Amino acid sequence: MLHLAIKAIFAVLIAFLFTLFVAKRPGAGQITRRKLIALFVVGLIISGVMLASDNLYAT
């Protein structure tokens, strides 16, 4: 169970960092709350794919 909790925390961290880096990139301009939420969801999807495929490449 702890293994899943660690993966969940890691997924949220990846999504947060993805949102932060996209929002703060040079020339980004103003980003609405709706777009920030959408970026966070995209980050969750990306982290979900990364974590789901992690065991495919580990030896």
C-alpha distance matrix in Angstrom:
0.0 3.8 5.3 5.4 6.6 8.9 10.2 10.9 12.7 14.5 15.5 17.0 18.7 20.3 21.5 23.0 24.7 26.0 27.4 28.9 30.6 32.1 33.3 34.9 36.5 40.3 42.2 39.3 41.3 40.0 36.8 36.2 33.1 32.7 32.8 30.3 27.8 28.7 28.1 24.7 23.8 25.2 23.2 19.9 21.3 22.2 18.9 17.2 19.8 19.3 15.6 16.2 19.1 17.8 17.3 20.8 22.5 20.7 22.5
3.8 0.0 3.8 5.4 5.0 6.2 8.7 9.8 10.6 12.3 14.2 15.5 16.5 18.4 20.0 21.1 22.6 24.3 25.8 26.9 28.5 30.3 31.6 32.8 34.5 38.2 40.4 37.6 39.6 38.5 35.4 35.1 32.1 32.1 32.0 29.2 27.1 28.2 27.2 23.7 23.4 24.7 22.2 19.3 21.1 21.6 18.0 17.1 19.7 18.6 15.0 16.5 19.1 17.2 17.2 20.9 22.0 19.9 21.8
5.3 3.8 0.0 3.8 5.5 5.3 6.4 8.8 10.1 10.7 12.4 14.6 15.5 16.6 18.6 20.2 21.3 22.6 24.6 25.8 27.0 28.8 30.4 31.7 32.9 36.7 38.9 36.3 38.5 37.6 34.6 34.5 31.8 31.6 31.0 28.4 26.4 27.0 25.8 22.6 22.1 22.9 20.4 17.6 19.0 19.1 15.5 14.5 16.7 15.4 11.8 13.1 15.5 13.5 13.4 17.1 18.2 16.2 18.3
5.4 5.4 3.8 0.0 3.8 5.4 5.1 6.1 8.7 9.7 10.4 12.4 14.2 15.2 16.5 18.3 19.9 20.9 22.5 24.2 25.7 27.0 28.5 30.2 31.5 35.3 37.2 34.4 36.5 35.4 32.1 31.8 29.0 28.5 28.2 25.7 23.5 24.0 23.2 19.9 19.0 20.1 18.0 14.9 16.2 16.9 13.5 12.0 14.7 14.2 10.5 11.5 14.6 13.4 13.8 17.2 18.8 17.5 20.0
6.6 5.0 5.5 3.8 0.0 3.8 5.4 5.0 6.2 8.5 9.8 10.7 12.3 14.2 15.4 16.5 18.4 19.9 21.2 22.5 24.3 25.9 27.0 28.5 30.2 34.0 35.9 33.1 35.0 33.7 30.6 30.2 27.2 27.1 27.0 24.2 22.1 23.2 22.3 18.8 18.5 20.0 17.6 14.7 16.8 17.6 14.0 13.3 16.4 15.7 12.4 14.2 17.2 15.8 16.7 20.2 21.3 19.9 22.6
8.9 6.2 5.3 5.4 3.8 0.0 3.8 5.4 5.2 6.1 8.6 10.0 10.5 12.3 14.3 15.3 16.4 18.2 20.0 20.9 22.4 24.3 25.7 26.8 28.3 32.1 34.3 31.7 33.8 32.9 30.0 30.1 27.4 27.5 27.0 24.0 22.4 23.3 21.8 18.5 18.7 19.7 16.7 14.4 16.6 16.5 12.7 12.8 15.5 14.0 10.9 13.4 15.9 13.8 15.1 18.5 19.1 17.5 20.2
10.2 8.7 6.4 5.1 5.4 3.8 0.0 3.8 5.5 5.0 6.1 8.7 9.7 10.4 12.2 14.1 15.2 16.3 18.3 19.8 20.9 22.4 24.1 25.6 26.8 30.6 32.6 29.9 32.3 31.5 28.4 28.5 26.0 25.7 24.9 22.3 20.6 21.0 19.5 16.4 16.1 16.7 14.0 11.5 13.2 13.1 9.4 9.1 11.8 10.5 7.3 9.8 12.4 10.9 12.5 15.7 16.6 15.5 18.6
10.9 9.8 8.8 6.1 5.0 5.4 3.8 0.0 3.8 5.4 5.0 6.3 8.6 9.9 10.6 12.3 14.3 15.3 16.6 18.3 20.0 21.3 22.5 24.3 25.9 29.7 31.4 28.5 30.5 29.3 26.1 25.9 23.0 22.8 22.4 19.7 17.7 18.5 17.4 14.0 13.7 15.1 12.6 9.7 12.0 12.8 9.4 9.0 12.5 12.0 9.4 11.5 14.6 13.8 15.7 18.6 19.7 19.0 22.3
12.7 10.6 10.1 8.7 6.2 5.2 5.5 3.8 0.0 3.8 5.4 5.2 6.2 8.7 9.9 10.5 12.3 14.2 15.4 16.4 18.3 20.1 21.0 22.4 24.2 27.9 30.0 27.2 29.1 27.9 25.0 25.0 22.2 22.6 22.1 19.0 17.5 18.8 17.3 13.8 14.5 15.9 12.9 10.8 13.8 14.0 10.5 11.4 14.7 13.5 11.4 14.3 16.9 15.5 17.7 20.6 21.1 20.2 23.4
14.5 12.3 10.7 9.7 8.5 6.1 5.0 5.4 3.8 0.0 3.8 5.5 5.0 6.2 8.6 9.8 10.5 12.2 14.2 15.2 16.4 18.3 19.8 21.0 22.3 26.0 28.3 25.7 28.0 27.4 24.6 25.1 22.7 23.0 21.9 18.9 17.8 18.6 16.5 13.4 14.2 14.7 11.3 9.9 12.4 11.7 8.0 9.7 12.3 10.5 8.8 12.3 14.2 12.6 15.2 17.9 18.0 17.3 20.6
15.5 14.2 12.4 10.4 9.8 8.6 6.1 5.0 5.4 3.8 0.0 3.8 5.4 5.2 6.2 8.6 10.0 10.6 12.3 14.2 15.4 16.6 18.3 20.0 21.2 25.0 26.8 24.0 26.3 25.5 22.4 22.7 20.4 20.1 19.0 16.4 15.0 15.3 13.5 10.5 10.7 11.2 8.1 6.1 8.7 8.6 5.1 6.6 9.7 8.8 7.7 10.7 13.0 12.4 15.3 17.5 18.0 18.0 21.6
17.0 15.5 14.6 12.4 10.7 10.0 8.7 6.3 5.2 5.5 3.8 0.0 3.8 5.5 5.1 6.1 8.6 9.8 10.5 12.1 14.2 15.4 16.3 18.1 20.0 23.8 25.4 22.4 24.3 23.1 20.1 20.1 17.5 17.7 17.0 14.0 12.6 13.7 12.1 8.6 9.7 11.1 8.1 6.6 10.2 10.5 7.9 9.6 12.8 12.3 11.5 14.3 16.7 16.2 19.1 21.3 21.8 21.7 25.3
18.7 16.5 15.5 14.2 12.3 10.5 9.7 8.6 6.2 5.0 5.4 3.8 0.0 3.8 5.4 5.1 6.1 8.5 9.9 10.4 12.2 14.2 15.3 16.3 18.1 21.8 24.0 21.3 23.4 22.7 20.0 20.7 18.5 19.2 18.0 14.7 14.3 15.5 13.1 10.1 12.1 12.7 9.1 9.0 12.3 11.5 8.9 11.5 14.2 12.7 12.3 15.7 17.4 16.3 19.4 21.6 21.4 21.1 24.6
20.3 18.4 16.6 15.2 14.2 12.3 10.4 9.9 8.7 6.2 5.2 5.5 3.8 0.0 3.8 5.5 5.2 6.0 8.6 9.8 10.5 12.2 14.1 15.3 16.4 20.1 22.2 19.7 22.3 21.9 19.2 20.3 18.6 18.8 17.0 14.1 13.9 14.2 11.4 9.1 10.8 10.3 6.5 7.3 9.9 8.3 6.1 9.5 11.4 9.8 10.5 13.8 15.0 14.2 17.7 19.4 19.0 19.3 23.0
21.5 20.0 18.6 16.5 15.4 14.3 12.2 10.6 9.9 8.6 6.2 5.1 5.4 3.8 0.0 3.8 5.5 5.1 6.2 8.6 10.0 10.7 12.1 14.2 15.6 19.4 20.9 17.9 20.1 19.4 16.3 17.0 15.1 15.1 13.5 10.7 10.2 10.5 8.0 5.3 7.2 7.4 3.9 5.0 8.2 7.7 6.7 9.5 11.8 11.4 12.2 14.9 16.5 16.5 19.9 21.4 21.5 22.2 25.9
23.0 21.1 20.2 18.3 16.5 15.3 14.1 12.3 10.5 9.8 8.6 6.1 5.1 5.5 3.8 0.0 3.8 5.5 5.2 6.1 8.6 10.0 10.5 12.1 14.2 17.9 19.6 16.7 18.6 17.6 14.9 15.7 13.8 14.7 13.3 9.9 10.1 11.5 8.9 6.4 9.5 10.2 7.2 8.5 11.9 11.4 10.3 13.1 15.5 14.7 15.4 18.3 20.0 19.5 22.9 24.6 24.4 24.8 28.4
24.7 22.6 21.3 19.9 18.4 16.4 15.2 14.3 12.3 10.5 10.0 8.6 6.1 5.2 5.5 3.8 0.0 3.8 5.4 5.0 6.0 8.5 9.8 10.4 11.9 15.7 17.9 15.5 17.9 17.7 15.6 17.2 16.0 17.0 14.9 11.7 12.8 13.6 10.3 8.9 11.9 11.5 8.2 10.4 13.2 11.6 10.7 14.2 15.8 14.3 15.5 18.7 19.7 18.9 22.5 24.0 23.2 23.6 27.2
26.0 24.3 22.6 20.9 19.9 18.2 16.3 15.3 14.2 12.2 10.6 9.8 8.5 6.0 5.1 5.5 3.8 0.0 3.8 5.5 5.3 6.2 8.5 10.1 10.7 14.6 16.3 13.8 16.5 16.5 14.1 15.8 15.1 15.4 12.7 10.3 11.5 11.2 7.6 7.3 9.9 8.6 5.7 9.0 10.9 9.1 9.5 12.9 14.0 13.1 15.0 17.8 18.5 18.4 22.1 23.0 22.5 23.4 27.1
27.4 25.8 24.6 22.5 21.2 20.0 18.3 16.6 15.4 14.2 12.3 10.5 9.9 8.6 6.2 5.2 5.4 3.8 0.0 3.8 5.6 5.3 6.0 8.5 10.1 13.8 15.0 11.9 14.0 13.4 10.7 12.2 11.3 12.0 9.5 6.7 8.4 8.9 5.5 5.5 9.0 8.6 6.8 9.8 12.1 11.4 12.0 14.9 16.4 16.2 17.8 20.3 21.5 21.6 25.2 26.3 26.0 26.9 30.7
28.9 26.9 25.8 24.2 22.5 20.9 19.8 18.3 16.4 15.2 14.2 12.1 10.4 9.8 8.6 6.1 5.0 5.5 3.8 0.0 3.8 5.6 5.2 6.0 8.5 12.0 13.9 11.3 13.2 12.9 11.1 13.1 12.6 14.2 11.9 8.8 11.2 12.3 9.1 8.9 12.6 12.3 10.2 13.0 15.5 14.4 14.5 17.8 19.3 18.4 19.9 22.8 23.8 23.4 27.1 28.3 27.6 28.2 31.8
30.6 28.5 27.0 25.7 24.3 22.4 20.9 20.0 18.3 16.4 15.4 14.2 12.2 10.5 10.0 8.6 6.0 5.3 5.6 3.8 0.0 3.8 5.5 5.3 5.9 9.7 12.0 10.1 12.9 13.7 12.3 15.1 15.2 16.4 13.5 11.1 13.7 13.9 10.3 11.0 14.2 12.9 10.8 14.2 16.0 14.1 14.7 18.2 19.0 17.8 19.9 22.8 23.2 22.8 26.6 27.3 26.3 27.2 30.7
32.1 30.3 28.8 27.0 25.9 24.3 22.4 21.3 20.1 18.3 16.6 15.4 14.2 12.2 10.7 10.0 8.5 6.2 5.3 5.6 3.8 0.0 3.8 5.6 5.4 9.0 10.3 7.7 10.7 11.5 9.8 12.7 13.4 14.0 10.7 9.2 12.1 11.5 8.0 10.0 12.9 11.2 10.2 13.9 15.2 13.7 15.1 18.2 18.8 18.3 20.8 23.2 23.5 23.8 27.6 28.0 27.2 28.6 32.2
33.3 31.6 30.4 28.5 27.0 25.7 24.1 22.5 21.0 19.8 18.3 16.3 15.3 14.1 12.1 10.5 9.8 8.5 6.0 5.2 5.5 3.8 0.0 3.8 5.8 8.8 9.5 6.3 8.2 8.3 6.9 9.9 10.8 12.3 9.3 7.6 11.1 11.5 8.7 10.5 13.7 13.0 12.3 15.6 17.3 16.4 17.6 20.6 21.6 21.3 23.4 25.9 26.6 26.8 30.5 31.2 30.6 31.8 35.4
34.9 32.8 31.7 30.2 28.5 26.8 25.6 24.3 22.4 21.0 20.0 18.1 16.3 15.3 14.2 12.1 10.4 10.1 8.5 6.0 5.3 5.6 3.8 0.0 3.8 6.5 8.4 6.5 8.5 9.6 9.5 12.8 13.9 15.8 13.1 11.2 14.7 15.3 12.3 13.7 17.1 16.2 14.9 18.2 20.1 18.7 19.5 22.9 23.8 22.9 25.0 27.8 28.3 28.0 31.8 32.6 31.5 32.5 35.9
36.5 34.5 32.9 31.5 30.2 28.3 26.8 25.9 24.2 22.3 21.2 20.0 18.1 16.4 15.6 14.2 11.9 10.7 10.1 8.5 5.9 5.4 5.8 3.8 0.0 3.8 6.3 5.6 8.8 11.0 11.2 14.8 16.4 17.7 14.4 13.3 16.7 16.4 13.3 15.3 18.2 16.6 15.5 19.2 20.5 18.6 19.9 23.3 23.6 22.7 25.2 27.8 27.8 27.7 31.5 31.9 30.6 31.9 35.3
40.3 38.2 36.7 35.3 34.0 32.1 30.6 29.7 27.9 26.0 25.0 23.8 21.8 20.1 19.4 17.9 15.7 14.6 13.8 12.0 9.7 9.0 8.8 6.5 3.8 0.0 3.8 5.6 8.2 11.3 12.6 16.4 18.6 20.0 16.8 16.1 19.7 19.4 16.5 18.8 21.7 20.0 19.2 22.9 24.0 22.1 23.6 26.9 27.1 26.2 28.8 31.4 31.2 31.1 34.9 35.1 33.7 35.0 38.3
42.2 40.4 38.9 37.2 35.9 34.3 32.6 31.4 30.0 28.3 26.8 25.4 24.0 22.2 20.9 19.6 17.9 16.3 15.0 13.9 12.0 10.3 9.5 8.4 6.3 3.8 0.0 3.8 5.6 9.3 11.2 14.9 17.7 18.8 15.7 15.8 19.5 18.9 16.6 19.4 22.0 20.4 20.3 23.9 24.8 23.3 25.2 28.3 28.4 27.9 30.7 32.9 32.9 33.2 37.0 37.0 35.8 37.4 40.8
39.3 37.6 36.3 34.4 33.1 31.7 29.9 28.5 27.2 25.7 24.0 22.4 21.3 19.7 17.9 16.7 15.5 13.8 11.9 11.3 10.1 7.7 6.3 6.5 5.6 5.6 3.8 0.0 3.8 6.6 7.6 11.4 14.0 15.1 11.9 12.1 15.7 15.3 13.1 15.9 18.5 17.2 17.3 20.8 21.8 20.7 22.6 25.5 25.9 25.7 28.3 30.5 30.8 31.2 35.0 35.2 34.3 35.9 39.4
41.3 39.6 38.5 36.5 35.0 33.8 32.3 30.5 29.1 28.0 26.3 24.3 23.4 22.3 20.1 18.6 17.9 16.5 14.0 13.2 12.9 10.7 8.2 8.5 8.8 8.2 5.6 3.8 0.0 3.8 6.5 9.9 13.1 14.5 12.1 12.5 16.2 16.3 14.8 17.4 20.1 19.3 19.7 22.9 24.2 23.5 25.3 28.0 28.7 28.8 31.2 33.3 33.9 34.4 38.1 38.4 37.7 39.2 42.8
40.0 38.5 37.6 35.4 33.7 32.9 31.5 29.3 27.9 27.4 25.5 23.1 22.7 21.9 19.4 17.6 17.7 16.5 13.4 12.9 13.7 11.5 8.3 9.6 11.0 11.3 9.3 6.6 3.8 0.0 3.8 6.6 9.8 11.7 9.9 10.4 13.9 14.5 13.7 16.0 18.7 18.6 19.1 22.0 23.5 23.4 24.9 27.5 28.6 28.9 30.9 33.0 34.0 34.6 38.3 38.8 38.4 39.8 43.5
36.8 35.4 34.6 32.1 30.6 30.0 28.4 26.1 25.0 24.6 22.4 20.1 20.0 19.2 16.3 14.9 15.6 14.1 10.7 11.1 12.3 9.8 6.9 9.5 11.2 12.6 11.2 7.6 6.5 3.8 0.0 3.8 6.7 8.2 6.2 6.7 10.2 10.8 10.2 12.5 15.0 15.2 15.9 18.5 20.0 20.3 21.9 24.1 25.4 26.0 27.9 29.8 31.0 31.7 35.3 35.9 35.8 37.2 40.9
36.2 35.1 34.5 31.8 30.2 30.1 28.5 25.9 25.0 25.1 22.7 20.1 20.7 20.3 17.0 15.7 17.2 15.8 12.2 13.1 15.1 12.7 9.9 12.8 14.8 16.4 14.9 11.4 9.9 6.6 3.8 0.0 3.8 5.3 5.3 6.3 8.8 9.9 10.7 12.5 14.4 15.4 16.5 18.6 20.2 21.1 22.5 24.4 26.0 26.9 28.5 30.2 31.8 32.7 36.2 36.9 37.1 38.5 42.3
33.1 32.1 31.8 29.0 27.2 27.4 26.0 23.0 22.2 22.7 20.4 17.5 18.5 18.6 15.1 13.8 16.0 15.1 11.3 12.6 15.2 13.4 10.8 13.9 16.4 18.6 17.7 14.0 13.1 9.8 6.7 3.8 0.0 3.8 5.4 5.0 6.2 8.6 9.8 10.5 12.4 14.2 15.1 16.5 18.5 19.8 20.8 22.4 24.5 25.5 26.6 28.3 30.3 31.1 34.4 35.5 35.9 37.0 40.8
32.7 32.1 31.6 28.5 27.1 27.5 25.7 22.8 22.6 23.0 20.1 17.7 19.2 18.8 15.1 14.7 17.0 15.4 12.0 14.2 16.4 14.0 12.3 15.8 17.7 20.0 18.8 15.1 14.5 11.7 8.2 5.3 3.8 0.0 3.8 5.4 5.2 6.2 8.7 9.9 10.7 12.5 14.2 15.4 16.8 18.5 20.0 21.1 22.9 24.4 25.7 26.9 28.9 30.1 33.4 34.2 34.9 36.3 40.1
32.8 32.0 31.0 28.2 27.0 27.0 24.9 22.4 22.1 21.9 19.0 17.0 18.0 17.0 13.5 13.3 14.9 12.7 9.5 11.9 13.5 10.7 9.3 13.1 14.4 16.8 15.7 11.9 12.1 9.9 6.2 5.3 5.4 3.8 0.0 3.8 5.4 4.9 6.1 8.5 9.8 10.4 12.2 14.2 15.2 16.3 18.2 19.7 21.1 22.4 24.1 25.5 27.0 28.2 31.6 32.2 32.6 34.2 38.0
30.3 29.2 28.4 25.7 24.2 24.0 22.3 19.7 19.0 18.9 16.4 14.0 14.7 14.1 10.7 9.9 11.7 10.3 6.7 8.8 11.1 9.2 7.6 11.2 13.3 16.1 15.8 12.1 12.5 10.4 6.7 6.3 5.0 5.4 3.8 0.0 3.8 5.4 5.1 6.2 8.7 9.8 10.4 12.4 14.3 15.1 16.3 18.2 20.0 20.8 22.2 24.1 25.7 26.5 29.9 30.9 31.1 32.4 36.1
27.8 27.1 26.4 23.5 22.1 22.4 20.6 17.7 17.5 17.8 15.0 12.6 14.3 13.9 10.2 10.1 12.8 11.5 8.4 11.2 13.7 12.1 11.1 14.7 16.7 19.7 19.5 15.7 16.2 13.9 10.2 8.8 6.2 5.2 5.4 3.8 0.0 3.8 5.4 5.0 6.3 8.7 9.7 10.5 12.5 14.2 15.2 16.4 18.6 19.8 20.8 22.3 24.4 25.4 28.6 29.6 30.4 31.5 35.3
28.7 28.2 27.0 24.0 23.2 23.3 21.0 18.5 18.8 18.6 15.3 13.7 15.5 14.2 10.5 11.5 13.6 11.2 8.9 12.3 13.9 11.5 11.5 15.3 16.4 19.4 18.9 15.3 16.3 14.5 10.8 9.9 8.6 6.2 4.9 5.4 3.8 0.0 3.8 5.4 5.1 6.3 8.6 9.8 10.7 12.4 14.2 15.2 16.8 18.4 19.9 21.0 22.8 24.2 27.4 28.0 28.8 30.4 34.2
28.1 27.2 25.8 23.2 22.3 21.8 19.5 17.4 17.3 16.5 13.5 12.1 13.1 11.4 8.0 8.9 10.3 7.6 5.5 9.1 10.3 8.0 8.7 12.3 13.3 16.5 16.6 13.1 14.8 13.7 10.2 10.7 9.8 8.7 6.1 5.1 5.4 3.8 0.0 3.8 5.4 5.0 6.1 8.6 9.8 10.4 12.2 14.0 15.4 16.3 18.1 19.7 21.1 22.2 25.7 26.3 26.6 28.1 31.9
24.7 23.7 22.6 19.9 18.8 18.5 16.4 14.0 13.8 13.4 10.5 8.6 10.1 9.1 5.3 6.4 8.9 7.3 5.5 8.9 11.0 10.0 10.5 13.7 15.3 18.8 19.4 15.9 17.4 16.0 12.5 12.5 10.5 9.9 8.5 6.2 5.0 5.4 3.8 0.0 3.8 5.4 4.9 6.2 8.7 9.8 10.4 12.1 14.3 15.1 16.2 18.0 19.9 20.6 24.0 25.1 25.6 26.7 30.4
23.8 23.4 22.1 19.0 18.5 18.7 16.1 13.7 14.5 14.2 10.7 9.7 12.1 10.8 7.2 9.5 11.9 9.9 9.0 12.6 14.2 12.9 13.7 17.1 18.2 21.7 22.0 18.5 20.1 18.7 15.0 14.4 12.4 10.7 9.8 8.7 6.3 5.1 5.4 3.8 0.0 3.8 5.3 5.0 6.3 8.7 9.8 10.4 12.5 14.2 15.1 16.2 18.4 19.7 22.8 23.7 24.7 26.0 29.8
25.2 24.7 22.9 20.1 20.0 19.7 16.7 15.1 15.9 14.7 11.2 11.1 12.7 10.3 7.4 10.2 11.5 8.6 8.6 12.3 12.9 11.2 13.0 16.2 16.6 20.0 20.4 17.2 19.3 18.6 15.2 15.4 14.2 12.5 10.4 9.8 8.7 6.3 5.0 5.4 3.8 0.0 3.8 5.4 5.0 6.2 8.6 9.7 10.7 12.3 14.2 15.2 16.7 18.2 21.5 21.9 22.6 24.3 28.1
23.2 22.2 20.4 18.0 17.6 16.7 14.0 12.6 12.9 11.3 8.1 8.1 9.1 6.5 3.9 7.2 8.2 5.7 6.8 10.2 10.8 10.2 12.3 14.9 15.5 19.2 20.3 17.3 19.7 19.1 15.9 16.5 15.1 14.2 12.2 10.4 9.7 8.6 6.1 4.9 5.3 3.8 0.0 3.8 5.4 5.0 6.1 8.4 9.9 10.4 12.1 14.0 15.4 16.2 19.6 20.5 20.8 22.1 25.9
19.9 19.3 17.6 14.9 14.7 14.4 11.5 9.7 10.8 9.9 6.1 6.6 9.0 7.3 5.0 8.5 10.4 9.0 9.8 13.0 14.2 13.9 15.6 18.2 19.2 22.9 23.9 20.8 22.9 22.0 18.5 18.6 16.5 15.4 14.2 12.4 10.5 9.8 8.6 6.2 5.0 5.4 3.8 0.0 3.8 5.4 5.1 5.9 8.6 9.7 10.3 11.9 14.1 15.0 18.1 19.3 20.2 21.3 25.0
21.3 21.1 19.0 16.2 16.8 16.6 13.2 12.0 13.8 12.4 8.7 10.2 12.3 9.9 8.2 11.9 13.2 10.9 12.1 15.5 16.0 15.2 17.3 20.1 20.5 24.0 24.8 21.8 24.2 23.5 20.0 20.2 18.5 16.8 15.2 14.3 12.5 10.7 9.8 8.7 6.3 5.0 5.4 3.8 0.0 3.8 5.5 5.0 6.3 8.6 9.9 10.4 12.3 14.1 17.0 17.5 18.8 20.4 24.2
22.2 21.6 19.1 16.9 17.6 16.5 13.1 12.8 14.0 11.7 8.6 10.5 11.5 8.3 7.7 11.4 11.6 9.1 11.4 14.4 14.1 13.7 16.4 18.7 18.6 22.1 23.3 20.7 23.5 23.4 20.3 21.1 19.8 18.5 16.3 15.1 14.2 12.4 10.4 9.8 8.7 6.2 5.0 5.4 3.8 0.0 3.8 5.4 5.2 6.2 8.7 9.9 10.8 12.1 15.5 15.9 16.4 18.2 22.0
18.9 18.0 15.5 13.5 14.0 12.7 9.4 9.4 10.5 8.0 5.1 7.9 8.9 6.1 6.7 10.3 10.7 9.5 12.0 14.5 14.7 15.1 17.6 19.5 19.9 23.6 25.2 22.6 25.3 24.9 21.9 22.5 20.8 20.0 18.2 16.3 15.2 14.2 12.2 10.4 9.8 8.6 6.1 5.1 5.5 3.8 0.0 3.8 5.4 4.9 6.0 8.4 9.9 10.3 13.7 14.8 15.3 16.4 20.1
17.2 17.1 14.5 12.0 13.3 12.8 9.1 9.0 11.4 9.7 6.6 9.6 11.5 9.5 9.5 13.1 14.2 12.9 14.9 17.8 18.2 18.2 20.6 22.9 23.3 26.9 28.3 25.5 28.0 27.5 24.1 24.4 22.4 21.1 19.7 18.2 16.4 15.2 14.0 12.1 10.4 9.7 8.4 5.9 5.0 5.4 3.8 0.0 3.8 5.4 5.2 5.9 8.5 9.8 12.5 13.7 15.1 16.2 19.9
19.8 19.7 16.7 14.7 16.4 15.5 11.8 12.5 14.7 12.3 9.7 12.8 14.2 11.4 11.8 15.5 15.8 14.0 16.4 19.3 19.0 18.8 21.6 23.8 23.6 27.1 28.4 25.9 28.7 28.6 25.4 26.0 24.5 22.9 21.1 20.0 18.6 16.8 15.4 14.3 12.5 10.7 9.9 8.6 6.3 5.2 5.4 3.8 0.0 3.8 5.5 5.1 6.0 8.3 11.1 11.3 12.7 14.6 18.2
19.3 18.6 15.4 14.2 15.7 14.0 10.5 12.0 13.5 10.5 8.8 12.3 12.7 9.8 11.4 14.7 14.3 13.1 16.2 18.4 17.8 18.3 21.3 22.9 22.7 26.2 27.9 25.7 28.8 28.9 26.0 26.9 25.5 24.4 22.4 20.8 19.8 18.4 16.3 15.1 14.2 12.3 10.4 9.7 8.6 6.2 4.9 5.4 3.8 0.0 3.8 5.6 5.4 5.9 9.5 10.1 10.5 12.0 15.8
15.6 15.0 11.8 10.5 12.4 10.9 7.3 9.4 11.4 8.8 7.7 11.5 12.3 10.5 12.2 15.4 15.5 15.0 17.8 19.9 19.9 20.8 23.4 25.0 25.2 28.8 30.7 28.3 31.2 30.9 27.9 28.5 26.6 25.7 24.1 22.2 20.8 19.9 18.1 16.2 15.1 14.2 12.1 10.3 9.9 8.7 6.0 5.2 5.5 3.8 0.0 3.8 5.5 5.0 7.9 9.8 10.8 11.3 15.0
16.2 16.5 13.1 11.5 14.2 13.4 9.8 11.5 14.3 12.3 10.7 14.3 15.7 13.8 14.9 18.3 18.7 17.8 20.3 22.8 22.8 23.2 25.9 27.8 27.8 31.4 32.9 30.5 33.3 33.0 29.8 30.2 28.3 26.9 25.5 24.1 22.3 21.0 19.7 18.0 16.2 15.2 14.0 11.9 10.4 9.9 8.4 5.9 5.1 5.6 3.8 0.0 3.8 5.6 7.1 8.3 10.5 11.7 15.0
19.1 19.1 15.5 14.6 17.2 15.9 12.4 14.6 16.9 14.2 13.0 16.7 17.4 15.0 16.5 20.0 19.7 18.5 21.5 23.8 23.2 23.5 26.6 28.3 27.8 31.2 32.9 30.8 33.9 34.0 31.0 31.8 30.3 28.9 27.0 25.7 24.4 22.8 21.1 19.9 18.4 16.7 15.4 14.1 12.3 10.8 9.9 8.5 6.0 5.4 5.5 3.8 0.0 3.8 5.6 5.3 7.2 9.2 12.6
17.8 17.2 13.5 13.4 15.8 13.8 10.9 13.8 15.5 12.6 12.4 16.2 16.3 14.2 16.5 19.5 18.9 18.4 21.6 23.4 22.8 23.8 26.8 28.0 27.7 31.1 33.2 31.2 34.4 34.6 31.7 32.7 31.1 30.1 28.2 26.5 25.4 24.2 22.2 20.6 19.7 18.2 16.2 15.0 14.1 12.1 10.3 9.8 8.3 5.9 5.0 5.6 3.8 0.0 3.8 5.5 5.9 6.5 10.1
17.3 17.2 13.4 13.8 16.7 15.1 12.5 15.7 17.7 15.2 15.3 19.1 19.4 17.7 19.9 22.9 22.5 22.1 25.2 27.1 26.6 27.6 30.5 31.8 31.5 34.9 37.0 35.0 38.1 38.3 35.3 36.2 34.4 33.4 31.6 29.9 28.6 27.4 25.7 24.0 22.8 21.5 19.6 18.1 17.0 15.5 13.7 12.5 11.1 9.5 7.9 7.1 5.6 3.8 0.0 3.8 5.5 5.2 8.0
20.8 20.9 17.1 17.2 20.2 18.5 15.7 18.6 20.6 17.9 17.5 21.3 21.6 19.4 21.4 24.6 24.0 23.0 26.3 28.3 27.3 28.0 31.2 32.6 31.9 35.1 37.0 35.2 38.4 38.8 35.9 36.9 35.5 34.2 32.2 30.9 29.6 28.0 26.3 25.1 23.7 21.9 20.5 19.3 17.5 15.9 14.8 13.7 11.3 10.1 9.8 8.3 5.3 5.5 3.8 0.0 3.8 5.9 8.3
22.5 22.0 18.2 18.8 21.3 19.1 16.6 19.7 21.1 18.0 18.0 21.8 21.4 19.0 21.5 24.4 23.2 22.5 26.0 27.6 26.3 27.2 30.6 31.5 30.6 33.7 35.8 34.3 37.7 38.4 35.8 37.1 35.9 34.9 32.6 31.1 30.4 28.8 26.6 25.6 24.7 22.6 20.8 20.2 18.8 16.4 15.3 15.1 12.7 10.5 10.8 10.5 7.2 5.9 5.5 3.8 0.0 3.8 6.4
20.7 19.9 16.2 17.5 19.9 17.5 15.5 19.0 20.2 17.3 18.0 21.7 21.1 19.3 22.2 24.8 23.6 23.4 26.9 28.2 27.2 28.6 31.8 32.5 31.9 35.0 37.4 35.9 39.2 39.8 37.2 38.5 37.0 36.3 34.2 32.4 31.5 30.4 28.1 26.7 26.0 24.3 22.1 21.3 20.4 18.2 16.4 16.2 14.6 12.0 11.3 11.7 9.2 6.5 5.2 5.9 3.8 0.0 3.8
22.5 21.8 18.3 20.0 22.6 20.2 18.6 22.3 23.4 20.6 21.6 25.3 24.6 23.0 25.9 28.4 27.2 27.1 30.7 31.8 30.7 32.2 35.4 35.9 35.3 38.3 40.8 39.4 42.8 43.5 40.9 42.3 40.8 40.1 38.0 36.1 35.3 34.2 31.9 30.4 29.8 28.1 25.9 25.0 24.2 22.0 20.1 19.9 18.2 15.8 15.0 15.0 12.6 10.1 8.0 8.3 6.4 3.8 0.0
